[in-house]
Amino acid sequence: MLSRLRSFFALAPNDLLRDAVYRRLWTSILCASLGGQITLLALPLTAAVLLDASPTQMGLLQALGVLPFALFSLPSGVLLDRVRKLPVYIVGEAVLALAVASVPLAAWLGLLGMPWLYLVSFVIGTVHTTAGSAAQIVLTQVVPRERLVEAHAKNALASSGAEVAGPGLAGLLIKLVGAPLALAVDALMLALSVLILRGIRVEETLPVRQAQDFWRELKAGLHFVRERRLLVTMAMLMACWNLFHNAALVTQILLATRELKLAPQTVGWSYVAIGAGTVLASVLGHRISRRMGPGPCLLLGFLLCGLAWLQLAFAPAGGWGVASFALMLFTWGVGAVLMFINFLSLRQAVTPAPMLGRMTSTMRWLILLPAAPGALLGGWLGEHLGLRAALGFAGAGCVLVGLWAWRHPVLRSVRELPKPVEVATA
């Protein structure tokens, strides 16, 4: 029996996790993701339950978390192409740990209020803007390009494992010590991630630039994306998704706690469903992408997210409400993984190495520009038309845009990863 279990979990001879550098990177992602699941629940629950935030305040909290992408994405892309990415990634994880740890400290000192959470949300968004882009590029330095879909699927599996254990842990911590103090555990997990990342060594040769013209390099990144129809199409599609996603994020926890009458710990346990969905999609995502093609697989994930939000908008209170909330999280988890492992792989595969920083930051800037307006719109709709109307808007809008994108061949016809087209660097 023991030998059967060992053979079931044994890694294939060519498995990416047999590579020591990738395995260390993967372990760091697992630690950071486990802590991130605690913040995902504890931060909005601190606002919604402890500070009794209104839908508009929840919208502002979410909007400030994504505002840095609009402000800093483009310049950070130029700077990333000039410096080594791994140190940026490590420093970013350390700053995240400090920002998250400040919440329980402020609560202990009696200083915690919505302005403090607004500031923490903005700092977290700023780190994700810079260090998040660096982390995506570090992966391309560790993994061959032809294995990017597999690598992103394995990274999603690390995140999925955290999503299975993290919400239950978060719910337990929130029940025992309260939402603010639960964030201290995330800070510890991020500190562990920093220690793991410090042991990674990657080879990176920075391109020699004769003229360090900041604005010329920034424009080169914009021009590179604009000239590739696949990147433009994906940017438009994911921008729409982020608008709807942020509108849904603002309202879904408020709907669960105020209309479906779920207790905070029940919300925490329900979030385990995200982990179940992302584990399933992470394990099968690479095979689904190979069978359907990365383009159609991305569109399938997009539609699943919209259907998830739409069904929750009609959920009744009581036991069916709990089931509907969990079903929404599960379906969203499947859809998000199928969407992002292909989205990230496609945009990285088509881009030559000297342009990766600017492409990554340009794409993140484009797709996240509507995120803050989406959060504010979701808060406004929730406050003036009701939480269900806001969630219905997010679900119906996502489904309609997904069906429109399916009718056009730009993504639907992409059946394998494209090759990078070399360009003259700025």
C-alpha positions, 0 to 999 in steps of 0.5 A, spaced: 500 500 500 505 504 501 509 503 495 503 504 491 502 511 494 509 512 493 509 511 486 502 515 485 506 521 488 512 520 484 515 525 480 516 524 472 523 524 470 522 530 466 518 533 472 519 541 473 519 540 480 526 535 479 529 542 478 532 545 484 531 552 482 524 551 480 523 547 486 525 553 491 521 558 487 515 554 487 516 553 495 516 560 495 510 561 491 506 556 496 508 560 502 506 567 500 500 564 497 498 561 504 499 567 507 495 571 502 489 567 503 489 569 510 489 577 507 484 575 502 479 574 507 482 578 513 483 585 510 476 585 507 472 582 513 476 587 518 473 593 514 466 589 513 465 586 520 470 590 525 469 597 522 462 596 519 464 599 512 459 601 507 459 598 500 462 605 497 468 604 503 469 597 500 469 600 493 474 605 495 478 600 499 479 595 493 480 601 488 486 603 492 489 596 491 489 597 484 490 604 483 498 603 483 497 599 477 495 605 473 500 609 476 506 605 476 506 600 471 509 603 465 515 606 468 516 600 473 516 596 466 522 600 463 526 600 470 525 592 470 528 592 463 534 595 466 535 592 473 536 584 475 529 582 477 530 577 483 532 582 488 526 586 486 522 580 487 525 579 494 524 586 496 517 586 494 515 580 499 519 583 505 515 590 504 508 586 503 510 583 510 511 589 513 505 592 510 500 586 513 504 586 519 502 593 520 494 592 521 495 588 527 500 593 530 495 599 529 489 595 532 493 594 538 495 601 538 488 603 537 489 607 531 486 602 526 480 605 522 479 605 514 484 610 512 489 605 515 486 600 511 486 604 505 494 606 506 495 598 507 491 596 500 495 602 496 502 599 499 500 592 497 498 594 490 504 598 489 508 592 491 504 587 486 505 592 481 513 592 481 515 586 484 509 582 481 512 584 474 519 582 476 516 575 479 513 573 472 519 575 469 524 571 474 519 565 472 522 565 464 529 565 467 528 559 470 523 555 466 524 554 458 519 558 454 516 551 451 514 549 458 511 556 460 504 553 460 506 547 465 510 552 469 504 556 470 499 550 471 504 548 477 505 555 480 497 555 480 497 548 483 501 551 489 496 557 489 491 552 489 494 548 495 494 554 499 487 556 497 485 549 500 488 550 507 488 557 507 481 559 508 480 554 513 486 557 517 484 564 516 477 562 518 479 559 525 484 564 526 479 570 525 474 566 530 480 565 535 484 572 535 480 576 530 481 578 523 486 584 524 491 579 528 490 573 523 494 578 518 500 577 523 500 570 520 501 572 513 507 577 515 510 570 518 509 566 511 511 572 507 518 573 511 519 565 510 518 566 502 523 572 503 528 567 506 527 561 501 528 566 495 534 569 497 537 562 496 535 562 489 541 563 483 539 565 476 543 567 470 541 574 467 544 578 462 542 585 462 542 588 455 547 594 453 544 600 452 548 606 449 542 611 450 538 611 457 532 614 454 527 613 459 521 615 455 523 612 449 524 605 452 517 606 455 514 608 448 517 602 445 514 597 450 507 600 448 509 600 441 511 593 442 504 591 445 500 595 440 503 592 434 501 585 436 494 583 435 494 577 440 496 582 445 491 587 444 486 582 444 488 579 450 489 586 453 482 588 451 479 582 454 482 582 461 481 589 462 473 587 461 474 582 466 478 586 471 472 591 471 467 586 472 472 582 477 473 588 482 465 590 482 464 583 484 469 583 489 467 589 493 460 586 493 460 578 494 463 578 502 458 584 503 452 580 500 455 573 504 455 576 511 449 581 510 444 578 505 445 571 506 447 571 513 453 567 513 458 568 519 465 570 518 468 563 520 463 560 515 465 565 509 472 562 511 470 555 510 466 557 504 473 559 501 476 552 501 471 551 495 476 556 491 482 551 493 478 545 490 476 549 484 483 551 483 487 545 484 482 541 479 484 546 474 491 546 476 492 539 475 487 538 468 489 545 466 495 543 462 492 538 458 485 542 457 490 547 454 493 542 449 487 539 447 483 545 446 489 550 445 491 556 449 486 561 446 480 557 447 482 555 454 482 562 456 476 564 453 472 558 457 475 560 463 473 567 462 466 565 461 466 560 467 467 566 472 461 570 469 457 564 470 459 564 477 458 571 479 451 571 475 448 565 479 450 568 486 446 574 484 440 570 485 442 566 491 437 565 497 439 566 504 440 560 508 443 553 507 442 554 499 445 561 500 451 557 503 452 552 497 451 558 492 456 562 495 461 556 495 459 554 488 461 561 486 468 560 489 469 553 486 467 555 479 471 562 479 477 558 481 476 553 475 475 559 471 481 564 473 486 558 473 484 556 466 484 563 464 491 566 467 495 560 466 494 561 458 494 568 458 500 569 462 503 563 457 501 567 451 504 573 452 510 571 455 511 566 449 510 572 444 515 576 447 523 576 446 527 577 453 529 584 452 522 586 452 519 582 457 519 587 463 516 593 458 511 588 455 509 585 462 508 592 465 504 595 459 500 589 459 498 589 466 497 597 466 492 596 460 488 590 463 488 593 470 486 600 468 478 599 469 480 595 475 479 601 480 473 604 476 470 597 477 471 597 484 468 604 485 462 602 480 461 596 484 460 599 491 456 605 488 451 599 485 451 596 491 449 602 495 444 605 491 441 599 487 443 593 492 448 588 492 445 583 488 444 588 482 452 589 483 453 582 482 448 581 477 452 586 473 458 583 474 456 576 472 452 578 466 457 583 463 462 578 463 458 572 460 456 577 454 463 580 453 466 572 453 461 570 448 463 576 444 470 574 444 468 567 442 465 569 436 472 572 433 478 568 431 483 572 434 484 568 440 479 562 438 484 560 433 490 560 437 492 552 438 499 552 440 504 557 443 507 562 438 514 564 438 517 570 440 518 575 434 525 579 435 525 586 435 530 592 436 531 594 443 530 601 445 
